[in-house]
Amino acid sequence: MRIEHRLAKYNFDANEKFDLIIIGGGINGAGIARDAAQRGLKVLLLEKDDFGSGCSAHSTRLIHGGLRYLEHLEFNLVKESLDEREILLKNYPHLVNPIALMIPAYKHNKNGLLKLNLGMFLYDILSSKKSLPSYQRIEKDQLDKLNLKINPKDFEGAVYYYDAQITNAERLVLENIKSAEEYGAVCLNHCEASEIIIENNQAIGVRFKDNLNTKRPFVAYAKNIVNLAGPWVDLVNERLRDKNGLLVEPQLKRKIGGTKGSHIVVKSFTGAPQGFGLYNEAKSDSRPFFILPFKIANNDTLYLIGTTDLYLEEKDNLDKLEITDKEINYLLNETNELFPEAKLSKSNIVNTFIGVRPLPYIDKNKKEGGVTRKHFIIDHSKEGIKNYYSVVGGKLTTFRSLAKEVVGLFSSNRCLTAEKLTPSADFNEDFNGYIKNTIKNYSEKYDIEASIILHLILIYGTKASEVLDLTRTNPLLKNRINKDFEDIEAQIVYAIRYENAFTIDDIIKRRLSIGLCSDKYDRDIIKTIKYHLDEEFELIGRNRDKVLEEQLVGDYNY
């Protein structure tokens, strides 16, 4: 769909001034767009790729208080994170679930059993309003009851506690984007902010281009502009131009000094934790890493192992990061050290996640793990540019409180995001009861398997009915896209019509569960997605030009 048609859908008027332009459509940008629109601001959000395709899609996918932050005495960050964890558990029960975690203690660990217990005691105190159980100690003689075949050598005991997990973080981004749109926000993916327009030392607007169809620039004006580009913050800040397109001086100082975090996803292995995850201290370098059950909706359980924490190098391309053999070997070796019977190798890996933590720029003499995970809202008026802001840092867990803080700079209206649910999360009853009743009703209404209905609820919440409604006019849309997954063809059509999906990548990696479980796709899956893209774009009578055709197929050509 050409950008002109997309803008027409929003009644976009280039002469009308927005209250706020947001650059970046990850979880923080989406959360700010939703909060700002709810408070009555006129909002434009621009994302150069797809919503949630950057940091949000490449984290460890935990909603957690940050137990490790206690080591660095960041008590306020831990408290904020734990409070937000409770809100997300309550407001997104289809996406955010409690997860039990065990931390083993070995004689060689930097953090021994006594220190772990002290940390857990503080963690419980800081999460006094929690709905999750308090931590427990696990003695050496209790290990066999867990049926967990971890290395017994020098094992001293463990602690067992609860945090939360969101395996499908991309859906959280989309839910906030869709909610923002319902309140009037204009949210454009695949649209890149190519210039920040400066006049009289004041940011007044943005030139942006449609990365799918044309490089011809469009212009939007705003009272305030916020740079939420994550690891790309400095790259966006280099795009300050006057009305004639000339570079603005002085240039803004460097803000981001991110670290690379890589994960691997593996099939189940001998001795793997059943129903809980492991949070372990690596033997080689003492840094913490996770081994987490990774169950996408109703599909088989895999395991997410990560993460690394390495400073970016000058040669690294943020748009084309790749996991290195060194990182893979590190994660495999540490897992095999903890689980001697696992014998994991590269052949067990089914997917990888590589992302960058958008941390503040500091002296690299400091260890990566010691860089603060707090966020910073930078007002560039102190550097000579008014009405322009950058956000450095930010976590998946605290996106809502970050949004509340940012939007509070521009609106005195009350933040409603803690109590006002997104449309897909308004269940009006106990979630487990909702699942039970809905599966029964929908099985009869749509004549479809209960497992598929559950799968859709755990992705779309109450919007699952909208996906299933598509099958009433075309029963073929009930077909599974692949026999090994619960995804059905109706999800592809729904993604194109209602979720701003324009490319195969958008659909397979961020609208379906298939792309989260594997990085290798059956030829027939790609053909099915491409068929529906062709059908839907032809249906709405907007033929794609050659450039868009190439973008849509991309690396999936055959």
matplotlib code that plots the C-alpha trace (Angstrom):
import matplotlib.pyplot as plt

x = [0.0, 1.5, 2.1, -0.5, -3.2, -2.0, -2.0, -5.4, -6.7, -5.7, -7.0, -3.4, -3.0, 0.5, -0.4, -1.8, 0.6, 0.9, 1.3, 4.0, 6.0, 7.6, 10.5, 10.7, 8.0, 9.4, 7.7, 8.7, 7.5, 4.3, 3.6, 4.2, 1.9, -0.8, -0.5, -0.2, -3.2, -5.3, -4.5, -5.8, -2.6, -2.4, 0.3, 2.4, 4.7, 7.3, 9.1, 11.7, 11.1, 8.2, 6.7, 8.7, 11.4, 14.3, 15.2, 11.7, 11.9, 15.4, 15.3, 15.2, 11.5, 11.2, 9.0, 11.1, 12.2, 15.9, 17.2, 20.7, 20.2, 20.3, 24.0, 24.5, 22.3, 19.7, 16.8, 14.5, 14.8, 14.0, 11.0, 9.7, 10.2, 8.4, 5.5, 5.2, 5.5, 2.3, 0.4, 1.4, 0.5, -2.9, -3.5, -2.1, -2.9, -2.9, 0.6, 2.4, 2.6, 4.3, 7.4, 9.2, 13.0, 15.7, 19.2, 21.7, 24.6, 28.0, 31.2, 33.0, 30.2, 30.8, 27.4, 27.1, 24.0, 24.0, 24.2, 21.4, 19.1, 19.8, 19.1, 15.8, 14.8, 15.2, 13.5, 10.4, 10.4, 10.6, 7.7, 5.4, 2.3, 3.1, 0.6, 3.3, 4.6, 7.6, 10.9, 11.9, 15.2, 16.2, 18.5, 21.0, 18.8, 15.7, 17.3, 16.2, 12.6, 12.8, 14.0, 16.6, 19.9, 22.2, 25.8, 26.0, 29.7, 30.2, 26.4, 25.5, 21.8, 19.5, 16.7, 13.4, 11.3, 8.8, 9.0, 7.1, 7.6, 6.3, 7.4, 5.5, 6.8, 5.9, 2.2, 2.6, 4.0, 1.2, -1.5, -0.2, 0.1, -3.5, -4.8, -2.9, -4.6, -8.1, -7.4, -6.5, -2.7, -1.2, 1.3, 3.3, 5.7, 8.3, 8.5, 11.9, 12.6, 15.2, 15.5, 14.6, 13.7, 15.2, 14.2, 15.6, 17.2, 13.9, 12.6, 9.5, 9.0, 10.2, 10.8, 10.1, 10.2, 8.3, 10.9, 8.6, 7.6, 9.3, 12.1, 10.1, 10.0, 6.8, 6.8, 5.0, 5.1, 4.8, 5.1, 7.5, 9.6, 10.8, 13.6, 12.9, 15.0, 16.8, 20.3, 19.7, 19.2, 22.6, 22.0, 18.7, 20.3, 22.8, 19.8, 19.2, 18.7, 17.4, 14.5, 16.9, 18.3, 21.6, 23.3, 22.6, 25.5, 26.5, 25.9, 24.5, 26.9, 26.9, 24.3, 24.3, 26.9, 24.9, 25.8, 25.0, 22.9, 22.6, 20.3, 19.9, 16.7, 17.1, 15.0, 14.3, 17.4, 18.2, 17.6, 16.0, 13.9, 10.2, 7.8, 10.4, 13.6, 17.2, 19.1, 22.7, 26.1, 28.4, 31.5, 33.8, 33.2, 30.6, 28.0, 24.4, 22.5, 19.1, 17.8, 14.1, 11.2, 10.1, 6.6, 4.9, 1.2, 0.1, 3.2, 5.8, 8.2, 11.6, 14.3, 15.7, 19.3, 20.9, 22.2, 25.7, 26.6, 29.3, 30.1, 29.4, 32.4, 32.8, 32.5, 29.1, 26.1, 23.0, 20.8, 22.7, 23.9, 24.8, 25.5, 29.1, 30.6, 32.2, 28.8, 27.2, 30.0, 29.8, 26.1, 26.3, 29.4, 27.9, 24.6, 26.5, 28.6, 25.4, 23.7, 26.4, 24.0, 22.6, 25.5, 24.1, 25.7, 25.0, 22.7, 20.2, 19.8, 16.5, 16.6, 18.7, 17.9, 20.5, 19.7, 21.3, 20.6, 20.3, 22.4, 24.0, 27.5, 30.2, 33.8, 34.3, 36.7, 33.5, 32.3, 29.3, 27.1, 27.8, 26.3, 23.0, 19.7, 17.9, 16.4, 17.2, 15.0, 17.3, 16.0, 18.2, 17.4, 20.4, 22.4, 20.7, 17.8, 14.4, 11.3, 13.5, 14.1, 15.9, 15.3, 18.3, 17.7, 14.4, 13.3, 10.4, 9.2, 9.0, 7.7, 4.5, 6.1, 8.6, 5.7, 3.9, 7.0, 7.6, 4.0, 3.9, 6.3, 3.7, 0.3, -1.1, -3.9, -3.9, -2.2, -4.8, -2.7, -2.5, -6.3, -7.6, -7.1, -6.1, -9.1, -7.7, -7.1, -10.6, -11.8, -14.5, -13.9, -11.3, -8.9, -9.0, -12.7, -12.7, -10.6, -12.8, -16.0, -14.6, -13.2, -16.6, -18.5, -16.1, -15.8, -19.5, -19.7, -16.7, -16.4, -12.7, -10.3, -10.1, -6.3, -6.4, -8.9, -6.6, -3.6, -5.5, -6.6, -3.0, -2.0, -4.9, -6.9, -10.5, -9.6, -9.3, -13.0, -12.1, -9.5, -12.0, -14.8, -12.7, -13.2, -17.0, -16.8, -13.9, -13.7, -10.3, -8.8, -9.2, -6.3, -3.1, -0.2, 2.0, 1.1, 3.6, 2.1, -1.3, -1.1, -4.0, -4.3, -6.8, -4.0, -2.2, -5.2, -5.9, -2.3, -2.5, -6.0, -5.8, -2.2, -0.2, 1.7, 3.2, 6.0, 6.7, 9.1, 6.3, 4.0, 6.3, 8.4, 6.0, 2.4, 2.7, 4.3, 6.2, 9.0, 9.6, 10.1, 12.4, 14.6, 14.1, 10.8, 9.3, 8.9, 5.1, 4.8, 6.4, 4.2, 1.1, 2.0, 3.0, -0.3, -2.3, -0.2, -0.9, -4.6, -5.2, -3.3, -5.2, -8.5, -8.1, -7.2, -3.8, -1.2, 2.3, 5.1, 8.3, 10.2, 7.5, 7.4, 11.2, 10.7, 7.9, 9.7, 13.2, 15.3, 12.5, 12.7, 13.0]
y = [0.0, 3.3, 5.9, 8.3, 5.8, 5.0, 8.7, 9.2, 6.5, 8.8, 12.0, 13.2, 16.9, 18.1, 21.6, 20.5, 20.6, 17.6, 18.0, 15.2, 13.4, 10.1, 8.6, 4.9, 2.2, -0.2, -0.8, 2.6, 4.5, 2.5, 3.1, 6.8, 7.0, 5.3, 7.4, 10.7, 9.9, 8.8, 12.2, 14.0, 14.9, 14.7, 12.1, 10.9, 7.9, 7.0, 3.6, 3.0, -0.8, -2.7, -2.0, -3.8, -5.1, -3.6, -4.0, -5.1, -8.3, -9.2, -9.1, -12.0, -11.5, -11.2, -8.8, -8.7, -6.5, -6.8, -8.9, -8.2, -4.5, -4.9, -5.7, -2.2, -0.7, 0.5, 0.0, 2.6, 0.9, -2.5, -1.0, 0.7, -2.6, -4.7, -2.3, -2.3, -6.1, -6.2, -3.9, -5.9, -9.2, -7.8, -5.9, -8.4, -11.9, -13.4, -12.2, -11.8, -14.9, -15.8, -17.8, -19.7, -19.3, -21.2, -19.7, -22.5, -21.6, -23.2, -22.9, -21.1, -18.5, -14.8, -14.7, -17.4, -18.9, -16.4, -13.4, -14.9, -15.3, -11.7, -10.5, -12.5, -11.1, -7.5, -8.4, -9.6, -6.5, -4.2, -6.2, -6.0, -5.5, -8.6, -11.2, -13.8, -16.2, -15.3, -17.0, -20.3, -21.9, -25.2, -27.4, -29.9, -32.9, -31.4, -31.2, -34.7, -33.8, -31.2, -33.9, -31.4, -32.9, -29.9, -30.4, -31.7, -30.9, -28.1, -27.5, -25.8, -25.1, -22.7, -20.1, -20.5, -17.4, -15.9, -13.2, -12.9, -13.7, -12.4, -14.8, -12.8, -9.3, -8.2, -8.5, -6.1, -3.5, -4.1, -3.9, -0.4, 0.7, -0.3, 1.3, 4.5, 4.5, 4.0, 7.3, 9.0, 8.6, 8.2, 5.3, 4.6, 1.6, 1.5, 5.3, 6.7, 10.1, 11.4, 14.9, 16.8, 20.3, 23.0, 26.7, 29.4, 26.7, 25.0, 21.6, 22.3, 19.1, 16.0, 15.0, 11.3, 8.8, 5.6, 2.9, 0.5, 2.5, 5.8, 7.9, 11.1, 13.0, 13.9, 16.6, 16.7, 19.6, 19.3, 21.3, 18.7, 15.8, 12.8, 10.6, 7.0, 5.2, 3.0, 2.1, 4.4, 7.5, 9.1, 8.3, 10.2, 13.1, 13.4, 14.4, 17.9, 20.1, 23.6, 24.3, 24.2, 20.8, 22.2, 20.6, 22.4, 23.2, 22.4, 18.7, 16.9, 14.9, 11.1, 9.6, 5.8, 3.3, 0.1, -3.4, -6.4, -9.2, -12.4, -15.4, -18.9, -21.0, -24.7, -27.8, -29.6, -31.4, -34.0, -32.7, -29.4, -27.6, -28.5, -25.7, -23.3, -21.5, -21.3, -18.1, -19.1, -17.5, -18.4, -20.3, -18.7, -15.0, -14.9, -13.0, -14.1, -15.9, -17.5, -20.8, -20.3, -22.4, -20.7, -21.7, -19.6, -19.7, -23.4, -24.7, -27.1, -25.8, -24.7, -23.1, -19.6, -19.3, -15.9, -13.4, -12.1, -8.5, -7.0, -3.4, -2.6, -2.1, 0.6, -1.9, -3.2, -2.4, -1.9, -3.0, -6.2, -7.6, -11.3, -13.7, -14.7, -18.2, -17.0, -16.0, -19.3, -21.4, -19.3, -20.0, -23.7, -24.3, -22.7, -24.6, -27.9, -27.0, -26.6, -29.6, -32.2, -34.6, -32.0, -32.2, -29.3, -28.3, -25.9, -28.5, -28.1, -24.4, -23.5, -19.7, -16.8, -13.3, -10.5, -7.0, -4.0, -2.5, 1.3, 2.1, 5.5, 6.3, 5.9, 5.1, 1.6, 0.8, 0.0, -3.6, -4.0, -5.4, -2.4, 0.1, 1.4, 0.1, 3.3, 5.4, 9.1, 11.7, 14.3, 17.8, 19.1, 22.7, 22.5, 21.8, 24.6, 22.8, 23.5, 21.2, 18.2, 15.3, 11.9, 8.9, 6.7, 3.3, 1.9, -1.7, -3.9, -4.1, -0.3, 0.9, 2.2, 4.2, 5.6, 6.7, 8.3, 10.3, 11.4, 12.4, 14.2, 16.7, 17.7, 17.1, 17.8, 15.4, 12.3, 9.1, 6.3, 3.5, 1.6, 1.2, 1.6, -1.7, -2.1, -3.4, -6.9, -7.3, -6.3, -9.8, -8.6, -11.8, -14.0, -14.9, -18.6, -18.5, -16.5, -19.1, -22.0, -20.3, -18.9, -22.2, -23.8, -21.0, -20.6, -24.3, -24.4, -20.9, -21.3, -25.2, -25.1, -27.0, -26.0, -25.9, -23.3, -21.2, -21.3, -20.4, -17.3, -16.1, -16.3, -14.1, -11.7, -11.8, -10.7, -9.8, -13.6, -13.4, -10.9, -13.3, -16.1, -14.0, -14.0, -17.8, -17.4, -15.8, -18.0, -21.4, -22.1, -19.5, -22.1, -24.1, -24.3, -22.6, -25.5, -28.8, -28.3, -25.0, -23.7, -20.6, -20.4, -18.6, -16.1, -14.6, -13.6, -11.8, -10.2, -9.0, -7.3, -5.8, -4.6, -4.8, -2.8, -5.8, -5.1, -7.6, -11.3, -10.4, -8.4, -11.4, -14.3, -12.7, -10.4, -11.5, -15.3, -17.7, -19.5, -16.9, -16.9, -20.7, -21.0, -19.1, -21.6, -21.6, -24.2, -23.0, -23.6, -21.2, -18.4, -19.1, -19.0, -15.6, -14.2, -15.5, -13.6, -10.4, -10.5, -11.2, -8.5, -5.8, -6.6, -6.7, -3.1, -2.1, -0.6, -2.2, -2.3, -0.8, -2.7, -1.3, -2.6, -6.0, -6.4, -5.3, -7.7, -10.7, -9.7, -12.6, -15.0, -15.0, -18.5]
z = [0.0, -1.0, 1.7, 0.2, 0.8, 4.3, 5.2, 3.7, 6.1, 9.0, 7.2, 7.4, 6.8, 6.2, 7.3, 10.6, 13.6, 15.9, 19.6, 19.6, 17.0, 18.3, 16.4, 17.1, 17.3, 19.8, 23.2, 24.6, 21.5, 21.4, 25.1, 24.8, 21.7, 23.6, 26.8, 24.9, 22.7, 25.7, 27.3, 24.3, 22.5, 18.7, 18.0, 15.0, 15.5, 12.9, 12.8, 10.1, 10.0, 11.6, 15.0, 17.7, 15.3, 17.2, 20.9, 21.8, 19.7, 20.9, 24.7, 27.2, 27.3, 31.0, 32.9, 36.1, 38.9, 38.1, 40.9, 39.6, 40.0, 43.8, 43.4, 42.1, 44.8, 42.3, 44.7, 43.1, 39.7, 41.3, 43.1, 39.9, 37.9, 40.5, 40.7, 36.9, 36.8, 38.9, 36.6, 33.5, 35.1, 35.9, 32.6, 30.1, 31.4, 27.9, 27.3, 30.6, 32.8, 36.1, 35.8, 38.5, 38.5, 40.4, 41.1, 42.0, 44.3, 43.8, 45.9, 43.0, 42.5, 43.2, 44.8, 47.4, 49.1, 51.9, 49.5, 47.3, 50.3, 51.4, 47.9, 47.7, 51.1, 49.8, 46.6, 48.5, 50.7, 47.6, 46.0, 49.0, 46.9, 44.8, 43.7, 43.3, 46.0, 48.1, 47.5, 49.0, 49.9, 48.3, 50.2, 48.6, 49.5, 47.8, 44.4, 43.3, 43.9, 41.1, 38.6, 37.5, 36.4, 37.1, 37.9, 41.6, 42.0, 44.7, 44.7, 48.0, 47.6, 45.7, 45.9, 44.1, 43.3, 40.8, 38.2, 34.9, 31.3, 28.0, 25.2, 22.6, 23.3, 19.8, 20.6, 23.6, 21.2, 18.7, 21.4, 22.5, 18.8, 18.1, 21.3, 20.4, 17.0, 18.6, 20.5, 17.2, 17.0, 13.5, 13.7, 10.6, 10.3, 7.5, 7.6, 8.5, 9.9, 7.5, 8.9, 12.1, 10.9, 13.1, 12.9, 15.3, 17.5, 17.8, 16.5, 14.4, 12.4, 10.7, 7.1, 6.6, 3.8, 3.0, 3.0, 1.1, -1.8, -2.4, -1.1, -1.8, 1.6, 3.4, 6.1, 9.5, 12.0, 15.8, 19.0, 20.4, 19.1, 21.0, 19.8, 21.0, 18.4, 21.0, 19.8, 16.8, 19.0, 18.0, 14.3, 14.4, 16.3, 13.4, 11.2, 12.5, 9.5, 8.8, 6.4, 3.5, 4.4, 5.7, 8.7, 12.0, 14.3, 17.0, 16.7, 19.7, 21.9, 21.8, 24.1, 23.4, 24.4, 24.0, 24.7, 22.5, 23.9, 22.1, 22.8, 21.3, 21.3, 21.5, 21.6, 24.9, 26.3, 28.9, 32.4, 31.3, 33.9, 33.6, 34.3, 35.6, 34.5, 35.7, 36.5, 36.7, 37.2, 34.3, 35.4, 32.9, 33.7, 36.6, 34.6, 35.0, 32.2, 31.9, 30.7, 30.2, 29.0, 25.8, 24.9, 22.2, 22.7, 22.4, 20.6, 22.0, 24.7, 23.6, 25.7, 25.5, 26.6, 27.1, 27.2, 26.3, 27.3, 25.0, 24.2, 20.6, 18.3, 15.8, 12.9, 14.1, 11.9, 14.1, 11.3, 10.5, 13.8, 13.8, 16.7, 16.6, 17.0, 20.2, 21.7, 20.6, 22.1, 25.3, 25.8, 24.8, 27.0, 30.0, 29.6, 29.2, 32.3, 34.3, 32.6, 32.0, 30.3, 27.9, 25.4, 23.4, 20.1, 17.3, 15.7, 18.6, 17.9, 16.1, 16.4, 17.6, 19.0, 18.8, 20.1, 21.6, 25.0, 24.5, 27.5, 28.2, 26.8, 29.4, 29.8, 28.6, 31.4, 33.3, 33.0, 30.8, 33.5, 35.7, 33.3, 34.8, 33.4, 34.4, 31.6, 31.0, 29.4, 27.7, 27.1, 24.2, 25.0, 27.3, 24.1, 22.1, 20.5, 22.1, 21.9, 21.1, 23.5, 23.4, 25.6, 26.6, 28.2, 29.1, 29.7, 28.5, 32.1, 32.7, 29.4, 30.9, 33.7, 31.3, 29.0, 32.0, 32.8, 29.2, 28.4, 31.7, 30.2, 27.6, 29.3, 32.8, 32.2, 34.3, 33.0, 32.6, 31.3, 34.6, 35.0, 31.4, 29.5, 25.9, 23.9, 23.4, 27.2, 28.5, 29.5, 32.0, 34.1, 35.5, 32.7, 33.3, 33.3, 30.1, 28.4, 29.5, 28.4, 25.2, 24.0, 24.6, 22.8, 19.9, 19.2, 18.4, 16.8, 14.4, 14.2, 14.9, 17.2, 20.8, 20.6, 17.9, 19.8, 22.9, 20.7, 19.3, 22.7, 24.0, 21.1, 20.4, 23.7, 23.1, 19.5, 18.7, 17.7, 15.0, 13.5, 13.6, 12.0, 8.8, 8.6, 8.4, 5.0, 3.9, 5.7, 4.0, 6.4, 9.2, 7.6, 9.6, 7.9, 8.8, 10.5, 13.3, 14.4, 15.6, 13.4, 10.8, 7.5, 8.9, 11.0, 7.8, 6.4, 9.8, 10.0, 6.5, 7.0, 10.6, 11.9, 9.4, 8.1, 4.6, 4.2, 4.7, 7.5, 9.3, 9.2, 9.8, 12.5, 14.4, 13.6, 13.7, 16.2, 13.5, 13.2, 17.0, 17.1, 14.2, 11.8, 9.0, 7.2, 4.9, 1.3, 1.5, 4.5, 2.5, -0.6, 1.6, 3.1, -0.3, -1.8, 0.8, 0.4, -3.3, -2.8, -0.2, -2.0, -5.2, -3.3, -2.1, -5.6, -4.8, -7.0, -5.6, -7.6, -8.4, -5.4, -3.0, -4.7, -4.0, -0.4, 0.1, -1.1, 0.1, 1.3, 0.7, -3.1, -4.6]

ax = plt.figure().add_subplot(projection="3d")
ax.plot(x, y, z, "-o")
ax.set_aspect("equal")
plt.show()
